[in-house]
Amino acid sequence: MSMSHVELTERLLMDAGGWQAAKLARALVESGRVVSAAYSPPVLKGVVREGDLELRAGLKIVSKSEIEILCPCR
């Protein structure tokens, strides 16, 4: 079974996480705390620095309405 490719856009992420999550994400990028980010459909992965820690986060984007969180964060 092949998965269709979901285009990763700002609108998709805004709809999935809401404006508060988008605002926080922009702040993380602007402050230089995003170490890496990669999208290999259907998985979006990233690493964010928090002090001396590097936190791994991710999303499995199956469709515009089916997005699974793949991180140990709150």
mmCIF file of the N, C-alpha and C atoms, coordinates in Angstrom:
data_MODEL
# 
_entry.id   MODEL 
# 
loop_
_atom_site.group_PDB 
_atom_site.id 
_atom_site.type_symbol 
_atom_site.label_atom_id 
_atom_site.label_alt_id 
_atom_site.label_comp_id 
_atom_site.label_asym_id 
_atom_site.label_entity_id 
_atom_site.label_seq_id 
_atom_site.pdbx_PDB_ins_code 
_atom_site.Cartn_x 
_atom_site.Cartn_y 
_atom_site.Cartn_z 
_atom_site.occupancy 
_atom_site.B_iso_or_equiv 
_atom_site.pdbx_formal_charge 
_atom_site.auth_seq_id 
_atom_site.auth_comp_id 
_atom_site.auth_asym_id 
_atom_site.auth_atom_id 
_atom_site.pdbx_PDB_model_num 
ATOM 1   N N  . MET A 1 1  ? 0.850  -1.174 0.000  1.00 0.00 ? 1  MET A N  1 
ATOM 2   C CA . MET A 1 1  ? 0.000  0.000  0.000  1.00 0.00 ? 1  MET A CA 1 
ATOM 3   C C  . MET A 1 1  ? 0.899  1.241  0.000  1.00 0.00 ? 1  MET A C  1 
ATOM 4   N N  . SER A 1 2  ? 0.715  2.147  -0.947 1.00 0.00 ? 2  SER A N  1 
ATOM 5   C CA . SER A 1 2  ? 1.559  3.330  -1.003 1.00 0.00 ? 2  SER A CA 1 
ATOM 6   C C  . SER A 1 2  ? 0.846  4.513  -0.363 1.00 0.00 ? 2  SER A C  1 
ATOM 7   N N  . MET A 1 3  ? 1.640  5.312  0.364  1.00 0.00 ? 3  MET A N  1 
ATOM 8   C CA . MET A 1 3  ? 1.085  6.509  0.996  1.00 0.00 ? 3  MET A CA 1 
ATOM 9   C C  . MET A 1 3  ? 1.229  7.670  0.034  1.00 0.00 ? 3  MET A C  1 
ATOM 10  N N  . SER A 1 4  ? 0.196  8.489  -0.036 1.00 0.00 ? 4  SER A N  1 
ATOM 11  C CA . SER A 1 4  ? 0.307  9.671  -0.871 1.00 0.00 ? 4  SER A CA 1 
ATOM 12  C C  . SER A 1 4  ? 1.128  10.725 -0.127 1.00 0.00 ? 4  SER A C  1 
ATOM 13  N N  . HIS A 1 5  ? 1.836  11.503 -0.879 1.00 0.00 ? 5  HIS A N  1 
ATOM 14  C CA . HIS A 1 5  ? 2.681  12.553 -0.329 1.00 0.00 ? 5  HIS A CA 1 
ATOM 15  C C  . HIS A 1 5  ? 1.803  13.740 0.084  1.00 0.00 ? 5  HIS A C  1 
ATOM 16  N N  . VAL A 1 6  ? 1.938  14.186 1.313  1.00 0.00 ? 6  VAL A N  1 
ATOM 17  C CA . VAL A 1 6  ? 1.235  15.370 1.789  1.00 0.00 ? 6  VAL A CA 1 
ATOM 18  C C  . VAL A 1 6  ? 2.231  16.519 1.750  1.00 0.00 ? 6  VAL A C  1 
ATOM 19  N N  . GLU A 1 7  ? 1.889  17.579 1.009  1.00 0.00 ? 7  GLU A N  1 
ATOM 20  C CA . GLU A 1 7  ? 2.783  18.729 0.910  1.00 0.00 ? 7  GLU A CA 1 
ATOM 21  C C  . GLU A 1 7  ? 2.860  19.435 2.259  1.00 0.00 ? 7  GLU A C  1 
ATOM 22  N N  . LEU A 1 8  ? 4.075  19.660 2.715  1.00 0.00 ? 8  LEU A N  1 
ATOM 23  C CA . LEU A 1 8  ? 4.301  20.326 3.988  1.00 0.00 ? 8  LEU A CA 1 
ATOM 24  C C  . LEU A 1 8  ? 4.254  21.832 3.754  1.00 0.00 ? 8  LEU A C  1 
ATOM 25  N N  . THR A 1 9  ? 3.242  22.477 4.337  1.00 0.00 ? 9  THR A N  1 
ATOM 26  C CA . THR A 1 9  ? 3.069  23.922 4.178  1.00 0.00 ? 9  THR A CA 1 
ATOM 27  C C  . THR A 1 9  ? 2.853  24.567 5.546  1.00 0.00 ? 9  THR A C  1 
ATOM 28  N N  . GLU A 1 10 ? 3.054  25.879 5.580  1.00 0.00 ? 10 GLU A N  1 
ATOM 29  C CA . GLU A 1 10 ? 2.789  26.621 6.815  1.00 0.00 ? 10 GLU A CA 1 
ATOM 30  C C  . GLU A 1 10 ? 1.318  26.494 7.205  1.00 0.00 ? 10 GLU A C  1 
ATOM 31  N N  . ARG A 1 11 ? 0.416  26.521 6.234  1.00 0.00 ? 11 ARG A N  1 
ATOM 32  C CA . ARG A 1 11 ? -1.022 26.411 6.507  1.00 0.00 ? 11 ARG A CA 1 
ATOM 33  C C  . ARG A 1 11 ? -1.348 25.054 7.131  1.00 0.00 ? 11 ARG A C  1 
ATOM 34  N N  . LEU A 1 12 ? -0.762 23.978 6.610  1.00 0.00 ? 12 LEU A N  1 
ATOM 35  C CA . LEU A 1 12 ? -0.994 22.641 7.162  1.00 0.00 ? 12 LEU A CA 1 
ATOM 36  C C  . LEU A 1 12 ? -0.570 22.595 8.625  1.00 0.00 ? 12 LEU A C  1 
ATOM 37  N N  . LEU A 1 13 ? 0.624  23.109 8.917  1.00 0.00 ? 13 LEU A N  1 
ATOM 38  C CA . LEU A 1 13 ? 1.119  23.090 10.289 1.00 0.00 ? 13 LEU A CA 1 
ATOM 39  C C  . LEU A 1 13 ? 0.308  24.001 11.205 1.00 0.00 ? 13 LEU A C  1 
ATOM 40  N N  . MET A 1 14 ? -0.133 25.148 10.683 1.00 0.00 ? 14 MET A N  1 
ATOM 41  C CA . MET A 1 14 ? -0.957 26.073 11.458 1.00 0.00 ? 14 MET A CA 1 
ATOM 42  C C  . MET A 1 14 ? -2.305 25.421 11.792 1.00 0.00 ? 14 MET A C  1 
ATOM 43  N N  . ASP A 1 15 ? -2.908 24.766 10.811 1.00 0.00 ? 15 ASP A N  1 
ATOM 44  C CA . ASP A 1 15 ? -4.183 24.087 11.047 1.00 0.00 ? 15 ASP A CA 1 
ATOM 45  C C  . ASP A 1 15 ? -4.036 22.942 12.041 1.00 0.00 ? 15 ASP A C  1 
ATOM 46  N N  . ALA A 1 16 ? -2.915 22.244 11.976 1.00 0.00 ? 16 ALA A N  1 
ATOM 47  C CA . ALA A 1 16 ? -2.689 21.092 12.864 1.00 0.00 ? 16 ALA A CA 1 
ATOM 48  C C  . ALA A 1 16 ? -2.412 21.516 14.299 1.00 0.00 ? 16 ALA A C  1 
ATOM 49  N N  . GLY A 1 17 ? -1.589 22.563 14.473 1.00 0.00 ? 17 GLY A N  1 
ATOM 50  C CA . GLY A 1 17 ? -1.151 22.921 15.818 1.00 0.00 ? 17 GLY A CA 1 
ATOM 51  C C  . GLY A 1 17 ? -1.775 24.161 16.413 1.00 0.00 ? 17 GLY A C  1 
ATOM 52  N N  . GLY A 1 18 ? -2.377 24.996 15.567 1.00 0.00 ? 18 GLY A N  1 
ATOM 53  C CA . GLY A 1 18 ? -2.960 26.233 16.064 1.00 0.00 ? 18 GLY A CA 1 
ATOM 54  C C  . GLY A 1 18 ? -1.957 27.364 16.098 1.00 0.00 ? 18 GLY A C  1 
ATOM 55  N N  . TRP A 1 19 ? -2.454 28.572 16.293 1.00 0.00 ? 19 TRP A N  1 
ATOM 56  C CA . TRP A 1 19 ? -1.605 29.762 16.236 1.00 0.00 ? 19 TRP A CA 1 
ATOM 57  C C  . TRP A 1 19 ? -0.592 29.816 17.367 1.00 0.00 ? 19 TRP A C  1 
ATOM 58  N N  . GLN A 1 20 ? -0.945 29.283 18.541 1.00 0.00 ? 20 GLN A N  1 
ATOM 59  C CA . GLN A 1 20 ? -0.018 29.332 19.671 1.00 0.00 ? 20 GLN A CA 1 
ATOM 60  C C  . GLN A 1 20 ? 1.217  28.462 19.409 1.00 0.00 ? 20 GLN A C  1 
ATOM 61  N N  . ALA A 1 21 ? 0.996  27.271 18.857 1.00 0.00 ? 21 ALA A N  1 
ATOM 62  C CA . ALA A 1 21 ? 2.121  26.390 18.524 1.00 0.00 ? 21 ALA A CA 1 
ATOM 63  C C  . ALA A 1 21 ? 2.964  27.008 17.416 1.00 0.00 ? 21 ALA A C  1 
ATOM 64  N N  . ALA A 1 22 ? 2.319  27.638 16.431 1.00 0.00 ? 22 ALA A N  1 
ATOM 65  C CA . ALA A 1 22 ? 3.052  28.284 15.338 1.00 0.00 ? 22 ALA A CA 1 
ATOM 66  C C  . ALA A 1 22 ? 3.904  29.436 15.871 1.00 0.00 ? 22 ALA A C  1 
ATOM 67  N N  . LYS A 1 23 ? 3.358  30.193 16.802 1.00 0.00 ? 23 LYS A N  1 
ATOM 68  C CA . LYS A 1 23 ? 4.092  31.318 17.395 1.00 0.00 ? 23 LYS A CA 1 
ATOM 69  C C  . LYS A 1 23 ? 5.327  30.807 18.146 1.00 0.00 ? 23 LYS A C  1 
ATOM 70  N N  . LEU A 1 24 ? 5.158  29.743 18.906 1.00 0.00 ? 24 LEU A N  1 
ATOM 71  C CA . LEU A 1 24 ? 6.275  29.150 19.641 1.00 0.00 ? 24 LEU A CA 1 
ATOM 72  C C  . LEU A 1 24 ? 7.320  28.601 18.663 1.00 0.00 ? 24 LEU A C  1 
ATOM 73  N N  . ALA A 1 25 ? 6.880  27.938 17.602 1.00 0.00 ? 25 ALA A N  1 
ATOM 74  C CA . ALA A 1 25 ? 7.806  27.384 16.611 1.00 0.00 ? 25 ALA A CA 1 
ATOM 75  C C  . ALA A 1 25 ? 8.634  28.487 15.960 1.00 0.00 ? 25 ALA A C  1 
ATOM 76  N N  . ARG A 1 26 ? 7.987  29.568 15.591 1.00 0.00 ? 26 ARG A N  1 
ATOM 77  C CA . ARG A 1 26 ? 8.716  30.696 14.983 1.00 0.00 ? 26 ARG A CA 1 
ATOM 78  C C  . ARG A 1 26 ? 9.757  31.259 15.952 1.00 0.00 ? 26 ARG A C  1 
ATOM 79  N N  . ALA A 1 27 ? 9.391  31.370 17.222 1.00 0.00 ? 27 ALA A N  1 
ATOM 80  C CA . ALA A 1 27 ? 10.313 31.890 18.232 1.00 0.00 ? 27 ALA A CA 1 
ATOM 81  C C  . ALA A 1 27 ? 11.521 30.962 18.388 1.00 0.00 ? 27 ALA A C  1 
ATOM 82  N N  . LEU A 1 28 ? 11.300 29.648 18.337 1.00 0.00 ? 28 LEU A N  1 
ATOM 83  C CA . LEU A 1 28 ? 12.399 28.694 18.437 1.00 0.00 ? 28 LEU A CA 1 
ATOM 84  C C  . LEU A 1 28 ? 13.363 28.845 17.266 1.00 0.00 ? 28 LEU A C  1 
ATOM 85  N N  . VAL A 1 29 ? 12.816 29.008 16.062 1.00 0.00 ? 29 VAL A N  1 
ATOM 86  C CA . VAL A 1 29 ? 13.646 29.186 14.866 1.00 0.00 ? 29 VAL A CA 1 
ATOM 87  C C  . VAL A 1 29 ? 14.422 30.494 14.963 1.00 0.00 ? 29 VAL A C  1 
ATOM 88  N N  . GLU A 1 30 ? 13.725 31.580 15.287 1.00 0.00 ? 30 GLU A N  1 
ATOM 89  C CA . GLU A 1 30 ? 14.360 32.901 15.344 1.00 0.00 ? 30 GLU A CA 1 
ATOM 90  C C  . GLU A 1 30 ? 15.455 32.988 16.404 1.00 0.00 ? 30 GLU A C  1 
ATOM 91  N N  . SER A 1 31 ? 15.314 32.227 17.478 1.00 0.00 ? 31 SER A N  1 
ATOM 92  C CA . SER A 1 31 ? 16.319 32.255 18.542 1.00 0.00 ? 31 SER A CA 1 
ATOM 93  C C  . SER A 1 31 ? 17.477 31.298 18.266 1.00 0.00 ? 31 SER A C  1 
ATOM 94  N N  . GLY A 1 32 ? 17.418 30.574 17.148 1.00 0.00 ? 32 GLY A N  1 
ATOM 95  C CA . GLY A 1 32 ? 18.499 29.666 16.782 1.00 0.00 ? 32 GLY A CA 1 
ATOM 96  C C  . GLY A 1 32 ? 18.513 28.360 17.540 1.00 0.00 ? 32 GLY A C  1 
ATOM 97  N N  . ARG A 1 33 ? 17.400 28.011 18.163 1.00 0.00 ? 33 ARG A N  1 
ATOM 98  C CA . ARG A 1 33 ? 17.353 26.794 18.978 1.00 0.00 ? 33 ARG A CA 1 
ATOM 99  C C  . ARG A 1 33 ? 17.000 25.541 18.187 1.00 0.00 ? 33 ARG A C  1 
ATOM 100 N N  . VAL A 1 34 ? 16.573 25.695 16.934 1.00 0.00 ? 34 VAL A N  1 
ATOM 101 C CA . VAL A 1 34 ? 16.281 24.524 16.104 1.00 0.00 ? 34 VAL A CA 1 
ATOM 102 C C  . VAL A 1 34 ? 17.608 24.026 15.528 1.00 0.00 ? 34 VAL A C  1 
ATOM 103 N N  . VAL A 1 35 ? 18.022 22.842 15.954 1.00 0.00 ? 35 VAL A N  1 
ATOM 104 C CA . VAL A 1 35 ? 19.294 22.259 15.541 1.00 0.00 ? 35 VAL A CA 1 
ATOM 105 C C  . VAL A 1 35 ? 19.157 21.642 14.152 1.00 0.00 ? 35 VAL A C  1 
ATOM 106 N N  . SER A 1 36 ? 18.037 20.938 13.921 1.00 0.00 ? 36 SER A N  1 
ATOM 107 C CA . SER A 1 36 ? 17.813 20.313 12.625 1.00 0.00 ? 36 SER A CA 1 
ATOM 108 C C  . SER A 1 36 ? 16.334 20.071 12.419 1.00 0.00 ? 36 SER A C  1 
ATOM 109 N N  . ALA A 1 37 ? 15.962 19.957 11.145 1.00 0.00 ? 37 ALA A N  1 
ATOM 110 C CA . ALA A 1 37 ? 14.590 19.615 10.769 1.00 0.00 ? 37 ALA A CA 1 
ATOM 111 C C  . ALA A 1 37 ? 14.648 18.940 9.412  1.00 0.00 ? 37 ALA A C  1 
ATOM 112 N N  . ALA A 1 38 ? 13.860 17.873 9.240  1.00 0.00 ? 38 ALA A N  1 
ATOM 113 C CA . ALA A 1 38 ? 13.841 17.141 7.975  1.00 0.00 ? 38 ALA A CA 1 
ATOM 114 C C  . ALA A 1 38 ? 12.463 16.537 7.756  1.00 0.00 ? 38 ALA A C  1 
ATOM 115 N N  . TYR A 1 39 ? 12.013 16.573 6.514  1.00 0.00 ? 39 TYR A N  1 
ATOM 116 C CA . TYR A 1 39 ? 10.726 15.973 6.148  1.00 0.00 ? 39 TYR A CA 1 
ATOM 117 C C  . TYR A 1 39 ? 10.972 14.902 5.102  1.00 0.00 ? 39 TYR A C  1 
ATOM 118 N N  . SER A 1 40 ? 10.735 13.666 5.497  1.00 0.00 ? 40 SER A N  1 
ATOM 119 C CA . SER A 1 40 ? 10.796 12.517 4.603  1.00 0.00 ? 40 SER A CA 1 
ATOM 120 C C  . SER A 1 40 ? 9.421  11.867 4.705  1.00 0.00 ? 40 SER A C  1 
ATOM 121 N N  . PRO A 1 41 ? 8.496  12.238 3.796  1.00 0.00 ? 41 PRO A N  1 
ATOM 122 C CA . PRO A 1 41 ? 7.094  11.828 3.919  1.00 0.00 ? 41 PRO A CA 1 
ATOM 123 C C  . PRO A 1 41 ? 6.942  10.352 4.278  1.00 0.00 ? 41 PRO A C  1 
ATOM 124 N N  . PRO A 1 42 ? 6.124  10.084 5.273  1.00 0.00 ? 42 PRO A N  1 
ATOM 125 C CA . PRO A 1 42 ? 5.195  10.978 5.951  1.00 0.00 ? 42 PRO A CA 1 
ATOM 126 C C  . PRO A 1 42 ? 5.731  11.561 7.262  1.00 0.00 ? 42 PRO A C  1 
ATOM 127 N N  . VAL A 1 43 ? 7.035  11.440 7.536  1.00 0.00 ? 43 VAL A N  1 
ATOM 128 C CA . VAL A 1 43 ? 7.560  11.820 8.851  1.00 0.00 ? 43 VAL A CA 1 
ATOM 129 C C  . VAL A 1 43 ? 8.350  13.137 8.799  1.00 0.00 ? 43 VAL A C  1 
ATOM 130 N N  . LEU A 1 44 ? 7.976  14.044 9.694  1.00 0.00 ? 44 LEU A N  1 
ATOM 131 C CA . LEU A 1 44 ? 8.689  15.296 9.913  1.00 0.00 ? 44 LEU A CA 1 
ATOM 132 C C  . LEU A 1 44 ? 9.403  15.154 11.253 1.00 0.00 ? 44 LEU A C  1 
ATOM 133 N N  . LYS A 1 45 ? 10.745 15.309 11.247 1.00 0.00 ? 45 LYS A N  1 
ATOM 134 C CA . LYS A 1 45 ? 11.528 15.156 12.478 1.00 0.00 ? 45 LYS A CA 1 
ATOM 135 C C  . LYS A 1 45 ? 12.344 16.412 12.712 1.00 0.00 ? 45 LYS A C  1 
ATOM 136 N N  . GLY A 1 46 ? 12.616 16.690 13.981 1.00 0.00 ? 46 GLY A N  1 
ATOM 137 C CA . GLY A 1 46 ? 13.453 17.826 14.302 1.00 0.00 ? 46 GLY A CA 1 
ATOM 138 C C  . GLY A 1 46 ? 14.118 17.666 15.652 1.00 0.00 ? 46 GLY A C  1 
ATOM 139 N N  . VAL A 1 47 ? 15.141 18.498 15.861 1.00 0.00 ? 47 VAL A N  1 
ATOM 140 C CA . VAL A 1 47 ? 15.852 18.530 17.137 1.00 0.00 ? 47 VAL A CA 1 
ATOM 141 C C  . VAL A 1 47 ? 15.903 19.990 17.569 1.00 0.00 ? 47 VAL A C  1 
ATOM 142 N N  . VAL A 1 48 ? 15.519 20.237 18.837 1.00 0.00 ? 48 VAL A N  1 
ATOM 143 C CA . VAL A 1 48 ? 15.498 21.584 19.404 1.00 0.00 ? 48 VAL A CA 1 
ATOM 144 C C  . VAL A 1 48 ? 16.379 21.595 20.643 1.00 0.00 ? 48 VAL A C  1 
ATOM 145 N N  . ARG A 1 49 ? 17.180 22.632 20.778 1.00 0.00 ? 49 ARG A N  1 
ATOM 146 C CA . ARG A 1 49 ? 18.067 22.762 21.930 1.00 0.00 ? 49 ARG A CA 1 
ATOM 147 C C  . ARG A 1 49 ? 17.337 23.507 23.053 1.00 0.00 ? 49 ARG A C  1 
ATOM 148 N N  . GLU A 1 50 ? 17.405 22.940 24.248 1.00 0.00 ? 50 GLU A N  1 
ATOM 149 C CA . GLU A 1 50 ? 16.838 23.555 25.447 1.00 0.00 ? 50 GLU A CA 1 
ATOM 150 C C  . GLU A 1 50 ? 17.936 23.533 26.497 1.00 0.00 ? 50 GLU A C  1 
ATOM 151 N N  . GLY A 1 51 ? 18.689 24.631 26.588 1.00 0.00 ? 51 GLY A N  1 
ATOM 152 C CA . GLY A 1 51 ? 19.844 24.658 27.493 1.00 0.00 ? 51 GLY A CA 1 
ATOM 153 C C  . GLY A 1 51 ? 20.899 23.696 26.986 1.00 0.00 ? 51 GLY A C  1 
ATOM 154 N N  . ASP A 1 52 ? 21.304 22.747 27.830 1.00 0.00 ? 52 ASP A N  1 
ATOM 155 C CA . ASP A 1 52 ? 22.303 21.745 27.443 1.00 0.00 ? 52 ASP A CA 1 
ATOM 156 C C  . ASP A 1 52 ? 21.670 20.513 26.807 1.00 0.00 ? 52 ASP A C  1 
ATOM 157 N N  . LEU A 1 53 ? 20.358 20.450 26.793 1.00 0.00 ? 53 LEU A N  1 
ATOM 158 C CA . LEU A 1 53 ? 19.646 19.287 26.244 1.00 0.00 ? 53 LEU A CA 1 
ATOM 159 C C  . LEU A 1 53 ? 19.271 19.501 24.783 1.00 0.00 ? 53 LEU A C  1 
ATOM 160 N N  . GLU A 1 54 ? 19.250 18.411 24.034 1.00 0.00 ? 54 GLU A N  1 
ATOM 161 C CA . GLU A 1 54 ? 18.707 18.432 22.682 1.00 0.00 ? 54 GLU A CA 1 
ATOM 162 C C  . GLU A 1 54 ? 17.488 17.523 22.682 1.00 0.00 ? 54 GLU A C  1 
ATOM 163 N N  . LEU A 1 55 ? 16.335 18.105 22.383 1.00 0.00 ? 55 LEU A N  1 
ATOM 164 C CA . LEU A 1 55 ? 15.064 17.379 22.415 1.00 0.00 ? 55 LEU A CA 1 
ATOM 165 C C  . LEU A 1 55 ? 14.645 17.004 21.002 1.00 0.00 ? 55 LEU A C  1 
ATOM 166 N N  . ARG A 1 56 ? 14.261 15.752 20.822 1.00 0.00 ? 56 ARG A N  1 
ATOM 167 C CA . ARG A 1 56 ? 13.804 15.271 19.525 1.00 0.00 ? 56 ARG A CA 1 
ATOM 168 C C  . ARG A 1 56 ? 12.290 15.328 19.472 1.00 0.00 ? 56 ARG A C  1 
ATOM 169 N N  . ALA A 1 57 ? 11.774 15.782 18.335 1.00 0.00 ? 57 ALA A N  1 
ATOM 170 C CA . ALA A 1 57 ? 10.324 15.891 18.157 1.00 0.00 ? 57 ALA A CA 1 
ATOM 171 C C  . ALA A 1 57 ? 9.976  15.432 16.751 1.00 0.00 ? 57 ALA A C  1 
ATOM 172 N N  . GLY A 1 58 ? 8.717  15.090 16.540 1.00 0.00 ? 58 GLY A N  1 
ATOM 173 C CA . GLY A 1 58 ? 8.324  14.672 15.207 1.00 0.00 ? 58 GLY A CA 1 
ATOM 174 C C  . GLY A 1 58 ? 6.826  14.564 15.038 1.00 0.00 ? 58 GLY A C  1 
ATOM 175 N N  . LEU A 1 59 ? 6.433  14.502 13.770 1.00 0.00 ? 59 LEU A N  1 
ATOM 176 C CA . LEU A 1 59 ? 5.045  14.306 13.385 1.00 0.00 ? 59 LEU A CA 1 
ATOM 177 C C  . LEU A 1 59 ? 4.990  13.269 12.268 1.00 0.00 ? 59 LEU A C  1 
ATOM 178 N N  . LYS A 1 60 ? 3.975  12.426 12.294 1.00 0.00 ? 60 LYS A N  1 
ATOM 179 C CA . LYS A 1 60 ? 3.692  11.532 11.178 1.00 0.00 ? 60 LYS A CA 1 
ATOM 180 C C  . LYS A 1 60 ? 2.459  12.111 10.495 1.00 0.00 ? 60 LYS A C  1 
ATOM 181 N N  . ILE A 1 61 ? 2.658  12.643 9.288  1.00 0.00 ? 61 ILE A N  1 
ATOM 182 C CA . ILE A 1 61 ? 1.595  13.337 8.577  1.00 0.00 ? 61 ILE A CA 1 
ATOM 183 C C  . ILE A 1 61 ? 1.032  12.406 7.514  1.00 0.00 ? 61 ILE A C  1 
ATOM 184 N N  . VAL A 1 62 ? -0.062 11.713 7.866  1.00 0.00 ? 62 VAL A N  1 
ATOM 185 C CA . VAL A 1 62 ? -0.695 10.754 6.963  1.00 0.00 ? 62 VAL A CA 1 
ATOM 186 C C  . VAL A 1 62 ? -1.585 11.472 5.960  1.00 0.00 ? 62 VAL A C  1 
ATOM 187 N N  . SER A 1 63 ? -2.335 12.459 6.461  1.00 0.00 ? 63 SER A N  1 
ATOM 188 C CA . SER A 1 63 ? -3.201 13.282 5.614  1.00 0.00 ? 63 SER A CA 1 
ATOM 189 C C  . SER A 1 63 ? -3.375 14.630 6.318  1.00 0.00 ? 63 SER A C  1 
ATOM 190 N N  . LYS A 1 64 ? -4.082 15.551 5.675  1.00 0.00 ? 64 LYS A N  1 
ATOM 191 C CA . LYS A 1 64 ? -4.294 16.862 6.293  1.00 0.00 ? 64 LYS A CA 1 
ATOM 192 C C  . LYS A 1 64 ? -5.056 16.760 7.605  1.00 0.00 ? 64 LYS A C  1 
ATOM 193 N N  . SER A 1 65 ? -5.842 15.701 7.763  1.00 0.00 ? 65 SER A N  1 
ATOM 194 C CA . SER A 1 65 ? -6.640 15.555 8.982  1.00 0.00 ? 65 SER A CA 1 
ATOM 195 C C  . SER A 1 65 ? -6.139 14.447 9.906  1.00 0.00 ? 65 SER A C  1 
ATOM 196 N N  . GLU A 1 66 ? -5.090 13.747 9.494  1.00 0.00 ? 66 GLU A N  1 
ATOM 197 C CA . GLU A 1 66 ? -4.543 12.651 10.327 1.00 0.00 ? 66 GLU A CA 1 
ATOM 198 C C  . GLU A 1 66 ? -3.047 12.887 10.553 1.00 0.00 ? 66 GLU A C  1 
ATOM 199 N N  . ILE A 1 67 ? -2.735 13.458 11.725 1.00 0.00 ? 67 ILE A N  1 
ATOM 200 C CA . ILE A 1 67 ? -1.352 13.777 12.072 1.00 0.00 ? 67 ILE A CA 1 
ATOM 201 C C  . ILE A 1 67 ? -1.088 13.242 13.464 1.00 0.00 ? 67 ILE A C  1 
ATOM 202 N N  . GLU A 1 68 ? -0.051 12.413 13.565 1.00 0.00 ? 68 GLU A N  1 
ATOM 203 C CA . GLU A 1 68 ? 0.297  11.765 14.823 1.00 0.00 ? 68 GLU A CA 1 
ATOM 204 C C  . GLU A 1 68 ? 1.562  12.404 15.410 1.00 0.00 ? 68 GLU A C  1 
ATOM 205 N N  . ILE A 1 69 ? 1.550  12.711 16.687 1.00 0.00 ? 69 ILE A N  1 
ATOM 206 C CA . ILE A 1 69 ? 2.712  13.285 17.369 1.00 0.00 ? 69 ILE A CA 1 
ATOM 207 C C  . ILE A 1 69 ? 3.690  12.169 17.712 1.00 0.00 ? 69 ILE A C  1 
ATOM 208 N N  . LEU A 1 70 ? 4.955  12.372 17.356 1.00 0.00 ? 70 LEU A N  1 
ATOM 209 C CA . LEU A 1 70 ? 5.998  11.364 17.602 1.00 0.00 ? 70 LEU A CA 1 
ATOM 210 C C  . LEU A 1 70 ? 7.087  11.935 18.500 1.00 0.00 ? 70 LEU A C  1 
ATOM 211 N N  . CYS A 1 71 ? 6.716  12.411 19.662 1.00 0.00 ? 71 CYS A N  1 
ATOM 212 C CA . CYS A 1 71 ? 7.740  12.941 20.559 1.00 0.00 ? 71 CYS A CA 1 
ATOM 213 C C  . CYS A 1 71 ? 7.339  12.695 22.011 1.00 0.00 ? 71 CYS A C  1 
ATOM 214 N N  . PRO A 1 72 ? 8.350  12.653 22.887 1.00 0.00 ? 72 PRO A N  1 
ATOM 215 C CA . PRO A 1 72 ? 8.083  12.418 24.301 1.00 0.00 ? 72 PRO A CA 1 
ATOM 216 C C  . PRO A 1 72 ? 7.711  13.695 25.064 1.00 0.00 ? 72 PRO A C  1 
ATOM 217 N N  . CYS A 1 73 ? 7.551  14.797 24.336 1.00 0.00 ? 73 CYS A N  1 
ATOM 218 C CA . CYS A 1 73 ? 7.269  16.076 24.999 1.00 0.00 ? 73 CYS A CA 1 
ATOM 219 C C  . CYS A 1 73 ? 5.836  16.138 25.519 1.00 0.00 ? 73 CYS A C  1 
ATOM 220 N N  . ARG A 1 74 ? 5.591  17.136 26.353 1.00 0.00 ? 74 ARG A N  1 
ATOM 221 C CA . ARG A 1 74 ? 4.254  17.327 26.908 1.00 0.00 ? 74 ARG A CA 1 
ATOM 222 C C  . ARG A 1 74 ? 3.298  17.894 25.882 1.00 0.00 ? 74 ARG A C  1 
# 
